[in-house]
């Protein structure tokens, strides 16, 4: 039925008068569903069991402070001062288990009291959150992407150093390293480091810690496979992965002592791997390591002069028509499958992008190293918990592919906030029973009813 134009438009006569009195209003109605998910998986019990003894004390309680920071990050807060914008929101207070929220200064002082033991306990909690998500997916294979990312800081921030910072070369920074499990779409581990570390030289301890984590969480019985960039092309890293019988694929830098340029020049037969991509395989003798390495060399056809990218000691041989790359791998797959497998590393980059733009991983809330390290861990926990929430809410599944894309089609945190988390609501009490009124928009009602039903079925 076609409606009249007069039925579609309205006249605006005057500005609305602003009033600041109603205590039942909320801007984050979707937090009620998130609170139910937290109750379902026992978040409060885990915080009391794992964190209450080793995290800094507070009059608001460890559980309340932890939940407040998680809620701040999930609702879109990026600075501690944004806690003030959550004040008097009844759904926020209920989700945190607090009748009154602490001030930003109180939260900042609490973060500044963190130490090694507190970081270890947060890391342990994240291990259990990730293990629960992986077991829920029923995985038989773990695909681990390990890489670092730059977080720029101020001049007075503790532990920050000038190092590899391509966009702000003279700015001090942190260089945190993370491990991402591609099939479940979760971040297994994060470790904050100064900005002047070498991504590969400082990675062996992190890889060993990652192996111990998988043993503690009973995930070491699954098949492991790792994907890494050229900074991790190191003898100690490869030997440790082979010692653990891990399948690996690592980008190979074009070092002069490898003489890959001569290998490419002498090759006369290329096999198609994808559209405008060709490859050939060879066993390369590495004199410095006294061993052969199975290397697959790829070239991708281009129609323009590509921009050079000098990162660490990498060299990009580009003749104007082809871009070359090389991968060392012990996987028993074809070069075509290996190409798609390595292309899947982009999911880790997207996770970093969501951490920095969707959450507040790239923000520095304090001048103290331990406070900033704890902040990074809280961001990773918020990332993993929202993905677990989407899984429990019945997000659409995806078939496993050669890139090892996540088995579920997760929405970005920005979409999740718009669809669910940051919806306006009004708490009423008809017949004395607390009720959250979310409005009559059909799309919003459909989302809330779907999530509510899925959580009831999962209970």
N, C-alpha and C positions, 0 to 999 in steps of 0.2 A: 504494500500500500504506500502510495506516495503522499508524503506529508506536506502541508503548506509551509511556506517560508516563515510565516509568523510563528509557527510551532517550533521552529528550529533555533530561533534567535531570541535574545532577551535584551532589554534595555538596562543600561547601567546608569543609575541616577546620581549616586553619591558614593564616596568611599565608605568602607566598613569601619566601624569603631573598633579599636583594638582593646581587648580585655585580657587580663592575666590572672584569672581566679580559679578556673575549674581544675580540680585536682585529679579528675578521672581521665583526662586526656592523655593520649600516648602517641608518639610519632613512630613507634617501633612495635606494632602489634604482632609482627611475625616472631618476635622473641619468645612469645608464649609457646609457639610450636617448638622452637629451639630448646626452651627449658624442658619441655616434655621429652625431647630426645636426650638431653643431658640426664634426666631422671631414668630414662630407659636403659642407658648404658652405665649408669652409676658414677657420673662425673664427681659428684660431691664426695662419695665414698672413696674414690681413687685419690682425690686431693687430700683428704684427711689421712689416708693410709700412707701415701707416698711423699707428701710435701709438708705436712703440718709440723714435723719435728725439725726440719732442716732449712726451711725458708724463713726469712726475717719475720719477727713478731709484729703484730699490729693490733690495736684496739678493735679494728673492724674484722679481725680474724683472717687467717691465711686463705681460707676458702673464699671469703668475700672479696679480698683483694685480687686473687687470681681470676675469679669469674668477672670482676669489673673490668680488668684489662682485656680479657677475651671479648667481652661484650662491646667494649670501646672499639676494638679493632674490627669486629664483625659488622658493627653498625656504620663504620666508615670513618671513625676518628683517627687522626694521624698525629696529633699532638696531645700531651697530657692535659693541656688547657681545655681540650674539647670535652673533658669529663664534666665541666660546668654546664655544657649544653644537654647533658643527660639528667641533670638535677631535676627533681620533682616528677620524673617520668615513672609512673607506678609499675609498668611492666618491666622496665630496666631494674628497678629496685627489687622486684620479686624474683627476677632471673638471677640476680646476684645474692639473694638472701639477706638483703640489708634494708633497714628502715630509713637510713640516711646515707648518702654517698660521701666518701672522703673527698677532701679538696685535692686539686692537682698537686699542690705542694706536698701533701701527705703521701700521695702515691709516688712522687719523685723521690722523697726521702726513703720510702720503703724499698724502691728499686736500688737506691745507692747502697743499701746494706747487703746486697747479694755478695756471695763468695763462691769459691769453687764447688763447695758441697751443695749449695743451692742450685747451681747450674747443672750438676750431675743429677739431682733429683728431678729437675724439669726434663732433662734428657731421658731419664728412665720412664717418666710418664709418657712422653712422646713415643718411646719405643712400644709401650703397651697399646697406645692408640693406633699406631701403624700396624702392629701385629694383628689387632682385632679386625682392621679393615682388610688386610691381606687374606686372613682366614675366611672372612665373609665372602670374598670373591672366589674362593676355591681355586687359587692359583696352583699350578704345578711347576712354574718357572718364574724366577725373579729377574727382571731386566733392570739393572742398576745404572743410572747415569750419574757420573761424578763430575762436578765442575764448580768453579768459583765465580764470584761476581763482585764488582766494586761498589762500595757504599761511601760516598764522599762525606767528610766530616768538617768540623771547624778546626781552627788552629790549636785550641787548647784541649782537645779531646784526648783522654788518656788512651794509650795504646795505638793511636792512629799514626801512620807514617806516609811519607810521599813515596809512591811507587808506580805500578802500572795503572794509570787513570787516563784513558785516551781522550776524554772530553774535557777534563780539568787537570792538566798534567802537573801543576804545582800545588794542587790542593791535597792535604793529608786525607787518608782514607783507610777504611777497613777493607779486607779482602776475604769475606766469609766463604766457606766451601760447604756445599750441600750434596747429599745423595738422594736421588729421586727414583722411586720405583714406578716404571712406566705403565705397567699393566693395571695397577690399582690407582695410579695417579696421585700418590702420596709422597711426602718428603720424609725419608727415613731419619735423616740426621743433619745437623748443622753445627759448624764450628767456626767461631769468629777468629780472625787473624789480622795482624797488622797489614797495611797496604803494600809493604815492600817485600813480601814473601814471594818465592817462585811457586807457581801453582803445582808443578810436578815435584820439586824437591821437598816440599812440605806435605805431600799428600800421603806418604806411606803410613805414617802414624794414623791418619784419618781412615785409610782403607783397613788397617788392622783393627781399629775401633769398630768399624762397620761390621767386620767379620765376627767380632766378639758379640756385637749386638744381635746379629742373626742367630748366633748360638744360644744366647740367653732367652730369646723369644721363640725358640724351637722352630726356626725357619731355615736352619742350615741343612735340613734334609731335602729341601727343594733344589732344583737345578738353578745355578747362578749364571748370569751372563752380564758383562759390563761393557759400557760404551764410554769412551773418553776422547778428548781432543788431543792435539799434538803436544801439549805441555806435559802430558803423562807418559809420553814415549820415553821411558827410562828402564834401564836394565833391572833395577831393584823392584819396580812396580810389576813388570812382566813376569819376573821370576816368582814373585810372591803369588800372583794370580795363578800361575801354572802349578805352584806347590799346592794350592787349594783346589786344583782341578776346576778352575773357573773358566768358562768360555768368555773370551774378550775380543773386542774390536777397538783399536786405537788408531787415531789419525797419525800419520808419519810425516814429520817435518822434512823439508828438502834440505837437510844438512849436506854440506859438501863431502863429508867423510862417508856418507851413504852412497853417493854417486848415482842417485836416482835419475838425474838428467841424462847420464850416459846410458842407463838402462832404457829410458824412454826413446832416446835417439836410435838405439839399436833394434827396437821392436818394429816388426813389419805387419803384425796381425792383431787387429782389435776386434773384440766381440761386443755386440750391442747389449747394454744393460738397461737402458730406459730411453725415453725420447731425447735424442741428441746427446746421449751419454754412451761411452764405450769404455772397455776395460781389457786388461790382460793381467795374468798372474805370473809371479816369478818367486824363486827362492833366492833371497838376498843374503850374501855373506857379509856379516858385520865384523870387521877385523878387531875393533876395540872390545867387542863382547865375546869374540871367538865362538861364534855360532851362526847358524842360518836362521832367517826369519821368513815366514810365508807372507809376502806382500802382494797386495792387489792394487794396481795403478789404474786410475780413472781419468778420463778427459771429457769435458763438457764443452760442446760447441757454443761459441758466442758470436754475436754480430757487432760487437762494439768493444772498445778498449776498456777493460775493467779497472776499477780502482784498486791500487795496491793496498794491502793490509799487512803492516809489519807489526806482529805481535810476538813478544819474547824473541826467540831465535828462528821464527818461521820465515820461509822464503817461498814465494808464489811464482813458479815459472809460467809465464803467460806470454804466448807468442802473438797475441792479438786476435787469434781465431779460436783457441782452445784454452780452457782452464784445467789445470792438472791437480790431482790430489792422490794420496796414497793411504792405504789402510793395512795395518798388520793385524792378523786375526788367526786364531786357532779353531774357529768354527768350521765344521764340515758342511759348508753350504757353497752354492755357486756365487760367482761375482755379482750376478744380478740380484740375488737375494741379499747379499751383503750390502749392496748399495742402498736398497730400501731400508735395511736394518739400521744403517748409519744415519739415514735421513730422519729416522724417528727421534734423534736427539733434539730436534726442535721442540718437542713437548716439554723438555726441561727448561729451555729458554722461555717458553710461554709461562711456565710455572714461576720463573723468576720475575717475569713481567707482571704477573698477577700479584705476587708478593709485594713488589715495589709500588705499583700503581693502584691496585685494588686494596691491599692492606697497607702497612706502614713499615715494611722491612727496610726501606731506604731512608727512613727518618732516624735521627739520633736524639733521643730524649734526654740524655745526661752527658756529663763530661767524664763519667767513670766507666772504665772498661767493662766491669762485671754487670753494671746496670744495662749497658747497651747490648751485651751478649744475651742477657736475660730477655730483653726486648725482642731480639731476633728469634729466640726460642718461642716466645709467646706468639709471634707472627706465624711461625711454622705450625704451632699447635692450633691456632685459629684456622689456618688453611686446611689442615687435616680434619679437624672437627666439622667444618662446613661441608667438606666432601663426604664425610661419613653421614652427615645429616641428609645430604642429597641422596645417598645410597639407600638410607632407611626410608626416605620419602618416595622411593620407587622411580628414580630417574631411569630413562630409557637405556637399555643395554646396547652394546656394540660388539660385533664379532671380532675376534682376534685377527690381526693382520700382520704383514711382514714388518711394519714400522713399530709394532708393539704399542699401538695407541691404547689409551685407557679403555677398559672394558665397559665403562659407562660414559654416557654423553653428559659430562658435568657442565652446568652453566657457570659462567664467570661470577665472581662475587658481586660485580656491579649489577648483573641481571638478577641474581638472587635477592639483592637488596630491593630492587625496584618491584619485583614480582611478589615478594613475601615479607622480608625482614622490616623494611622501612615503610610500612603501611600505617596510615593513621587509624586510630581506634578510640573508643570511649568505654570505660569500665562503668557498668551500671549494676544495680542490685535488685532486680525484680524478685519479689517474695523472699528477700534476704539472701539470694544466691548470687555470687559474683559472676558477672557475664561480660564478655568482651565483645562490643558491637563494632564491626569492621565496615559496615556500610552495605550497599546493595549492588555494587558493581559486579556484573556476572563473572568477569574474568578473575577478579580477586577472590570471589566466593569459590569458584572452581578450584583455584590453586590451594586455598586453605582447606577445603573439604577433602581434596585428594591427599594432602600431606597428613591431615588429621586421621583419616582412615588408614593410611599406610602405617602410621605410628601405632595405632590401636591394634592392627593385625600383627605387628612386630613384637608387641608386648607379651 
